[in-house]
Amino acid sequence: MNRFNEIKDLIMSLEADFDKFYDKKNQAAGTRVRKGMQDLKNMAQDIRKEVQDIKNS
């Protein structure tokens, strides 16, 4: 469950930047959102590999 909490924390940390980008049109916040989404993608891929390894062992 620790990995799940890491994902939740990452998403919650991006909430303010999503608001700034979409509602206030802050371009710097958009850059932070893109970086956060890339981190989320990488984290998800790591979890997929971890689950697959556990499943196969």
LONULUM-145306 format. One record per residue: residue in one letter; x, y, z of N, C-alpha, C in turn. Coordinates in Angstrom, 1 decimal, decimal comma. Example, Ala and Ser with C-alpha at 12.3 -4.5 7.8 and 13.67 -1.06 7.14 Angstrom:
2
('A'; (13,2; -5,7; 7,8); (12,3; -4,5; 7,8); (13,2; -3,3; 7,8))
('S'; (12,8; -2,2; 7,1); (13,7; -1,1; 7,1); (12,9; 0,0; 7,9))
This chain:
57
('M'; (0,8; -1,2; 0,0); (0,0; 0,0; 0,0); (0,9; 1,3; 0,0))
('N'; (2,1; 1,1; 0,3); (3,0; 2,3; 0,4); (3,1; 2,9; -1,0))
('R'; (3,2; 2,1; -2,0); (3,3; 2,6; -3,4); (2,0; 3,4; -3,8))
('F'; (0,9; 2,9; -3,4); (-0,4; 3,6; -3,6); (-0,4; 5,0; -2,9))
('N'; (0,1; 5,1; -1,7); (0,1; 6,3; -1,0); (1,1; 7,3; -1,7))
('E'; (2,2; 6,8; -2,3); (3,1; 7,6; -3,0); (2,4; 8,3; -4,2))
('I'; (1,6; 7,5; -4,9); (0,9; 8,0; -6,1); (-0,2; 9,1; -5,6))
('K'; (-0,9; 8,8; -4,5); (-1,9; 9,7; -4,0); (-1,2; 11,1; -3,6))
('D'; (0,0; 11,0; -2,9); (0,7; 12,1; -2,5); (1,1; 13,0; -3,7))
('L'; (1,6; 12,3; -4,7); (2,1; 13,0; -5,9); (0,9; 13,8; -6,6))
('I'; (-0,2; 13,1; -6,7); (-1,4; 13,7; -7,4); (-1,9; 14,9; -6,5))
('M'; (-1,9; 14,7; -5,2); (-2,4; 15,8; -4,4); (-1,5; 17,0; -4,4))
('S'; (-0,2; 16,7; -4,6); (0,8; 17,8; -4,6); (0,6; 18,6; -5,9))
('L'; (0,1; 18,0; -6,9); (-0,1; 18,7; -8,2); (-1,4; 19,5; -8,3))
('E'; (-2,3; 19,4; -7,3); (-3,6; 20,0; -7,4); (-3,5; 21,5; -7,5))
('A'; (-2,7; 22,1; -6,8); (-2,6; 23,6; -6,9); (-2,1; 24,0; -8,2))
('D'; (-1,1; 23,3; -8,8); (-0,6; 23,7; -10,1); (-1,6; 23,5; -11,2))
('F'; (-2,5; 22,4; -11,1); (-3,5; 22,2; -12,0); (-4,5; 23,4; -12,0))
('D'; (-4,8; 23,9; -10,8); (-5,7; 25,0; -10,6); (-5,1; 26,3; -11,3))
('K'; (-3,8; 26,5; -11,0); (-3,2; 27,7; -11,5); (-3,1; 27,7; -13,0))
('F'; (-2,8; 26,5; -13,6); (-2,7; 26,4; -15,0); (-4,0; 26,5; -15,7))
('Y'; (-5,0; 25,8; -15,3); (-6,3; 25,7; -16,0); (-7,2; 26,9; -15,7))
('D'; (-7,2; 27,4; -14,5); (-8,1; 28,5; -14,1); (-7,4; 29,9; -14,3))
('K'; (-6,2; 30,0; -13,9); (-5,5; 31,3; -13,9); (-4,5; 31,4; -15,1))
('K'; (-4,4; 30,4; -16,0); (-3,6; 30,4; -17,2); (-2,1; 30,7; -16,9))
('N'; (-1,6; 30,2; -15,7); (-0,2; 30,4; -15,3); (0,6; 29,4; -16,1))
('Q'; (1,5; 29,8; -17,0); (2,3; 28,9; -17,8); (3,3; 28,2; -17,0))
('A'; (3,9; 28,8; -16,0); (4,9; 28,0; -15,2); (4,3; 26,9; -14,5))
('A'; (3,0; 27,0; -14,1); (2,3; 25,9; -13,4); (2,1; 24,8; -14,4))
('G'; (1,9; 25,1; -15,7); (1,7; 24,1; -16,7); (3,0; 23,3; -16,8))
('T'; (4,1; 23,9; -16,7); (5,4; 23,2; -16,8); (5,5; 22,2; -15,6))
('R'; (5,1; 22,7; -14,4); (5,2; 21,8; -13,2); (4,2; 20,7; -13,4))
('V'; (3,0; 20,9; -14,0); (2,0; 19,8; -14,2); (2,6; 18,8; -15,1))
('R'; (3,2; 19,2; -16,2); (3,8; 18,3; -17,1); (4,9; 17,5; -16,5))
('K'; (5,8; 18,1; -15,7); (6,8; 17,3; -15,0); (6,2; 16,3; -14,0))
('G'; (5,2; 16,8; -13,3); (4,5; 15,9; -12,3); (3,8; 14,7; -13,0))
('M'; (3,2; 14,9; -14,2); (2,6; 13,8; -14,9); (3,7; 12,9; -15,4))
('Q'; (4,8; 13,4; -15,8); (5,9; 12,5; -16,3); (6,4; 11,6; -15,1))
('D'; (6,5; 12,2; -13,9); (6,9; 11,5; -12,7); (5,8; 10,4; -12,4))
('L'; (4,6; 10,8; -12,6); (3,5; 9,8; -12,3); (3,6; 8,6; -13,3))
('K'; (3,9; 8,9; -14,6); (4,0; 7,9; -15,6); (5,2; 7,0; -15,2))
('N'; (6,3; 7,5; -14,8); (7,4; 6,7; -14,5); (7,2; 5,9; -13,2))
('M'; (6,5; 6,5; -12,3); (6,1; 5,7; -11,0); (5,2; 4,6; -11,4))
('A'; (4,2; 4,8; -12,2); (3,3; 3,8; -12,6); (4,0; 2,6; -13,3))
('Q'; (4,9; 3,0; -14,2); (5,7; 1,9; -14,9); (6,5; 1,1; -13,9))
('D'; (7,1; 1,7; -12,9); (7,9; 1,0; -11,9); (6,9; 0,0; -11,1))
('I'; (5,8; 0,5; -10,8); (4,8; -0,3; -10,1); (4,4; -1,5; -10,9))
('R'; (4,1; -1,3; -12,2); (3,8; -2,3; -13,1); (4,8; -3,4; -13,2))
('K'; (6,1; -3,0; -13,2); (7,2; -4,0; -13,2); (7,3; -4,7; -11,9))
('E'; (7,1; -4,0; -10,8); (7,1; -4,6; -9,5); (6,0; -5,7; -9,3))
('V'; (4,8; -5,3; -9,8); (3,7; -6,3; -9,7); (3,9; -7,5; -10,6))
('Q'; (4,4; -7,3; -11,7); (4,7; -8,4; -12,6); (5,8; -9,3; -12,0))
('D'; (6,8; -8,7; -11,4); (7,9; -9,6; -10,8); (7,3; -10,4; -9,6))
('I'; (6,5; -9,7; -8,8); (5,9; -10,5; -7,7); (5,0; -11,6; -8,2))
('K'; (4,2; -11,2; -9,2); (3,3; -12,2; -9,7); (4,0; -13,4; -10,3))
('N'; (5,1; -13,2; -11,0); (5,8; -14,3; -11,6); (6,8; -15,1; -10,7))
('S'; (6,9; -14,6; -9,5); (7,8; -15,4; -8,5); (7,0; -16,3; -7,6))
